[in-house]
């Protein structure tokens, strides 16, 4: 799999992966990524692609997975002092499920953080999604807290990836 920054021509494909995952999550009764929330994020996803925050995984030139990386913390982290790389909207096209692509994307995040001299990687998920909680824990992330995001409890995770940085 090749992982690289997304470009604007890939916006519709990126959005479709996110949308199909949101639909799938609904079938699992998961509260992660409600469709109206995702629809409201459409413009900001395009903007994030434009400024280089979105990454795509390609298998045989086919978009297989996506993620957003940013240095900006969501308000619920309530921590302006920690420099961290934040992972958002990590999703794998359902065609490529159970092939370890999510883990490969998270490994790429660690490489990017190290290249940028960033010590910590952070991400979150809704508390009502025990699968993601376990997935992130199995990937070496430690739950460091909980927060309220517009009435939904989110779990906060982080991983130290660059121990040499103080």
C-alpha positions as CSV (number, residue, x, y, z in Angstrom):
1,X,0.0,0.0,0.0
2,X,1.2,3.5,-0.9
3,X,0.3,6.2,1.6
4,X,0.4,9.8,0.4
5,X,-1.3,13.2,0.9
6,X,-4.7,13.4,-0.8
7,X,-5.3,15.9,-3.5
8,X,-8.5,17.8,-4.4
9,X,-9.3,15.5,-7.3
10,X,-9.7,12.7,-4.7
11,X,-12.2,14.5,-2.6
12,X,-15.3,12.6,-3.8
13,X,-13.5,9.3,-3.3
14,X,-12.4,10.3,0.2
15,X,-15.9,11.4,1.1
16,X,-17.4,8.2,-0.3
17,X,-15.2,6.1,1.9
18,X,-16.2,8.2,5.0
19,X,-19.9,8.1,3.9
20,X,-19.9,4.3,3.4
21,X,-18.2,3.8,6.8
22,X,-20.8,6.0,8.4
23,X,-23.6,3.9,6.8
24,X,-21.9,0.7,8.0
25,X,-21.6,2.2,11.5
26,X,-25.3,2.8,11.5
27,X,-26.0,-0.9,10.9
28,X,-23.8,-1.6,14.0
29,X,-25.9,0.9,16.0
30,X,-22.6,2.8,16.6
31,X,-22.9,6.5,17.3
32,X,-19.7,7.4,15.6
33,X,-20.1,9.6,12.5
34,X,-23.9,10.2,12.2
35,X,-24.8,11.0,8.6
36,X,-25.9,14.6,9.3
37,X,-22.7,15.3,11.1
38,X,-20.7,14.0,8.2
39,X,-22.7,16.0,5.7
40,X,-22.0,19.1,7.8
41,X,-18.3,18.3,7.6
42,X,-18.2,18.0,3.8
43,X,-16.8,21.5,3.2
44,X,-14.2,21.2,6.0
45,X,-13.1,17.9,4.6
46,X,-12.4,19.5,1.2
47,X,-10.6,22.4,2.9
48,X,-8.5,19.8,4.9
49,X,-7.5,18.1,1.7
50,X,-6.6,21.4,0.1
51,X,-4.3,22.3,3.0
52,X,-2.6,18.9,3.0
53,X,-4.1,17.4,6.2
54,X,-5.7,14.3,4.5
55,X,-3.8,11.2,3.6
56,X,-4.9,8.3,1.4
57,X,-3.8,4.7,1.2
58,X,-3.7,3.3,-2.3
59,X,-3.7,-0.3,-3.4
60,X,-3.2,-0.8,-7.1
61,X,-4.0,2.9,-7.5
62,X,-7.3,2.4,-5.8
63,X,-8.2,4.5,-2.8
64,X,-8.4,2.0,0.1
65,X,-8.3,4.1,3.2
66,X,-8.2,7.7,4.4
67,X,-7.3,9.8,7.5
68,X,-6.9,13.4,8.5
69,X,-3.8,14.6,10.5
70,X,-3.7,17.9,12.1
71,X,-1.8,19.8,14.8
72,X,-5.0,21.5,16.0
73,X,-6.6,20.0,19.1
74,X,-10.4,19.8,19.3
75,X,-11.7,21.9,22.2
76,X,-12.4,18.9,24.4
77,X,-8.7,18.1,24.8
78,X,-8.4,21.2,26.9
79,X,-4.6,21.2,26.6
80,X,-2.9,24.0,24.7
81,X,0.6,23.1,26.0
82,X,1.1,19.6,24.4
83,X,2.3,19.5,20.8
84,X,0.7,16.5,19.3
85,X,-0.4,15.1,16.0
86,X,-4.2,14.5,16.0
87,X,-5.7,11.7,13.9
88,X,-9.3,12.2,12.6
89,X,-11.6,10.4,10.2
90,X,-9.5,7.2,9.9
91,X,-11.5,4.9,7.6
92,X,-10.9,1.9,5.5
93,X,-13.0,1.2,2.3
94,X,-15.2,-1.8,3.3
95,X,-13.9,-3.6,0.3
96,X,-10.5,-3.8,2.0
97,X,-11.7,-4.6,5.6
98,X,-9.7,-7.0,7.8
99,X,-6.5,-6.5,5.8
100,X,-4.6,-4.5,8.5
101,X,-4.9,-1.2,6.6
102,X,-6.0,0.8,9.6
103,X,-2.9,-0.3,11.5
104,X,-0.7,0.6,8.5
105,X,-2.2,4.0,8.5
106,X,-1.5,4.4,12.3
107,X,2.0,3.2,11.7
108,X,2.4,5.9,9.0
109,X,1.1,8.5,11.6
110,X,3.9,7.5,13.9
111,X,6.5,7.9,11.1
112,X,5.1,11.4,10.2
113,X,5.2,12.4,13.9
114,X,8.8,11.3,14.3
115,X,9.8,13.1,11.0
116,X,8.1,16.3,12.3
117,X,9.7,16.0,15.8
118,X,6.4,15.4,17.5
119,X,6.4,13.3,20.6
120,X,2.7,12.4,20.9
121,X,-0.1,11.1,18.7
122,X,-3.7,11.6,19.9
123,X,-7.1,10.5,18.7
124,X,-10.6,10.1,20.1
125,X,-13.7,8.0,19.6
126,X,-17.2,8.0,21.0
127,X,-17.5,6.0,24.2
128,X,-20.5,4.1,22.7
129,X,-18.1,2.3,20.3
130,X,-16.3,-0.4,22.3
131,X,-14.8,-1.9,19.1
132,X,-12.8,1.3,18.4
133,X,-11.7,1.6,22.1
134,X,-10.3,-1.9,21.9
135,X,-8.7,-1.3,18.4
136,X,-6.9,1.8,19.6
137,X,-5.8,0.1,22.8
138,X,-4.5,-2.9,20.8
139,X,-2.6,-0.3,18.7
140,X,-0.7,0.9,21.7
141,X,-2.8,4.0,22.5
142,X,-3.6,4.7,26.2
143,X,-6.9,6.2,27.2
144,X,-6.1,9.4,29.0
145,X,-9.5,10.8,29.6
146,X,-13.1,11.4,28.7
147,X,-14.8,14.5,27.5
148,X,-18.1,15.8,26.4
149,X,-18.6,16.7,22.7
150,X,-22.0,18.2,22.2
151,X,-23.7,15.7,24.5
152,X,-21.7,12.7,23.4
153,X,-19.0,11.2,25.6
154,X,-15.7,10.8,23.8
155,X,-12.7,8.8,24.9
156,X,-9.3,10.5,24.6
157,X,-6.3,8.4,23.6
158,X,-2.7,9.2,23.1
159,X,0.6,7.4,22.3
160,X,4.1,8.5,22.9
161,X,5.9,7.8,19.6
162,X,9.1,9.8,20.1
163,X,10.5,9.1,23.5
164,X,13.7,11.2,22.9
165,X,11.7,14.4,22.9
166,X,11.1,16.0,26.3
